[in-house]
Amino acid sequence: FWFKQRVLHVLTRTMVHRSLRLAAIAVGALLLPSDAAEFIAPHTKTWTFWRSGHPSVEMASRQELWYQELTLPNTTHTSADVQSPTGLTGGFLRLDPFKELPSHFHPDPYGEIYQFTRGNGEVVLGQFTPLERWQDIAPGLFVNIPARTLHGIRAGSAGCELTWMFTARRWSDIPYIYADPQLPSRHIPRDYTFPVPIGAASLASLRNNASGESGVRS
């Protein structure tokens, strides 16, 4: 009798757990959009042009690039609520010859990765701090960029292209804070407290070091 009760208890518990798992899967499926899993070809997404807006016309003409955000779902819906179904946002970034991405950083928790796919030039980490390091760009170069790490790019004679990725629902959620005080920060919430980048004594001291610079080595 005891053995039969034990078997019945185990079977009942197994069935309950299985039912709960199936219910969780069903609820998850209802929460995900029908096109959450999909293929996105780069040629179906437009390239967006960006220029820094530096008050120096010569500097602004150097600080420009093209990018694609490929992790948003294929949809005609334009609401700000559209977001990546994976919790990751990424795409391609392209710099023409001798163009620059000025040194900047992102606050916690926005770490980033780069992988260069073509071109030449240099990428810098920790610019204007004692941690400054430069690396030649070559296809396949992978760069880990923890949150609050200053980073920038200077394209060479061949220009360069890379893939980028953040842990974020969409690119427009990610604050961009530039070392150069003449460049306005982007995607900054109201009443935001600016963090100090890694390697800098303060944001003010960093911007003093960067003042008058392009954000990448000249």
N, C-alpha and C positions, 0 to 999 in steps of 0.2 A: 504493500500500500504506500509506504513512504517513498519507494522508488518511483511509482507511477506519479505521485504528487510532484516529485522533483522534476521529472521529465516534462510534465504539463507546465510547470512554472518556467522552465527554460524555454520551451516552445512558445509560450505566451509572451515572454520578454523579448524573444527574437522577433516575433511578429510585430510587436509594438515598435521596436527600434526600426524595423524595416519600413513600417508605415510612416514613421516620423521622417525617415530619410527621403522617402518618396514624396511626402508632403513638402519638405524643404526644397527638393528639386523642382517640384511643380510651382511653388511660390517664386523661386528664383527665375524660372522660365517666364513667368508672367511679368516680372519686374524688368527683364531685359527686352530691349526692342527686338522686333523680328529680324532685323538685319545686323544684330550685334556681331556675329561672326561673318566676315566678308573679306574679299580680296579688293585691294585698292591699288590701282595702277597709277604711277606718278603722272602719266600723260593726261589723266582725267582731272587732275588738280591744277589750279593756276599757281604761278609763281608770284609772290608778293615782293615788291621793291621797297627797300628801306634805306633812308639816308639819315645821318645822325642829327641834322639840324644845328650843327656847331655854328656859332656866329661868324667864324672865319669861313669865307666861301671856299678858299683853297682846302681847308681842313675838311669841310663837309663833303667836298667832291671826292676826297679819298675815303671817307668813312661811309661806304655804301655797299649794299649786298642784295641778294635775292634769296628768298626762302620759301619752302613749302611746309605746311602742316598736314601730315598724311594720316594721322590717327583719328581724326573726326570722322564719323560715319558718312557714307555717301547718302546725302539727303538734300532736298531742296529747302528744308526748314532752316530759317535764318535766326531763330531765337538764340539769345545768349545762353539758354539752358542746354544747347547741343554740346555734348561732351564725349570724350573717348569712352568706349565701353570696357576698356581694360584697366583704367587707372594710370595709363602711360600716355604721354604725348610726345610726338617726335616727327621727324621728317628730314628734308634735305636743306642744306645751306650752301650757297654758291657765291664766291667772291671772284670778280674779274681781276686780271693782272694788276698787281700793286695796290689793290684796294685793302681796306682794313676794317676789322671789327674791333672797336676800342675796348680797352680793358674795363671789365665790369664784374659784378658778382650778384648772386641770388641768395636770399636769406634761407634759413632753415624753414622747411625740410627739403628744399629744392636742389638736390644734387643733380648733376648732369653728366652725360657721357658724349664724347665725340668719337667718330671713326672716319678718318679721311679716306676718300675713295679715289681721288685723283689730284694732280697738281703739285705745286711746291710753295715754299714760303716758310714762315715760322709761326709757332704757337707759343704763347707765354703764359705762365702761371705765377701768381703772386707779384705781379709788377708793382713797382714803387714801394716794395717792402723788402726786408732782409731775405725773404724766401723766394725772390725772383729767379725764375728758371726759364730758359728758352730751349725750344726743340725744333729741329728741322722737320718740315712736313714732307711726308712721302705716303703713297698709297698703302693703306693698311694700318697706319699709325692710329692707336687707340689712346684716348685721354680720359682718365677718371678725374672728375671735377666735383669734389665734395661741396656741400652748401657753404657759402661765405668765402669761397676761394676765388680770388681775382683771376680772370682769364681773358685773353684777347688773341687775335689772329692778324698776321700780316701776310697777304698773298704775295707770291713771287711772280716771275715772268710768265708762268703758265696759268696763273690763277689757281684756285683750288675749290674742291667740293667735298662735303662731308655729310654724314648722317648725325643727327643729334637726338637725344632722348632725355626726358624728365619723368619723374613720378608725379604726374599732375593730370587732371581731367581735361585741361585745355591750356594752350600756350598763353592765352590772355590772362590766366590766373597768376602768372609767375612774375614777381617784381624784378625789374632790371635796375641796378644801382651802379652808376658809372663812377670811375675814379676821377675823371676830368670834371671839375666843378662847373664847367661851361656846358656840359651835356645834361639835359633834364632826365631824371629818372622816369621809368615807365611802369605802368600797372601798379601804382602805389595806392593803397587804400587810404581813406581819410583818417586823420589823426594817427598816422603811422609813426612808430618809433624805429628809426634806422639802426640796424645792427652794425657792429664793427667787423670788417672782413678779417679773415685769418692772416696773421702776420703784421697787421697794422696796430699802432698804439691807440689810434682813434680814427674815426672817419674824417675829422678835420685835418689831422696830420697827413693822412693819405692824400687828401685833396690838395693840401699844400705841396706835397711832393709831385703830384700830377699836374699842378697848375701850369698852364701854358703848353702842356704836352698834348700829343694827339691821342693818347690812350694806348698807343703801341710804339715800339722803338723806331726812331727815324734814322 
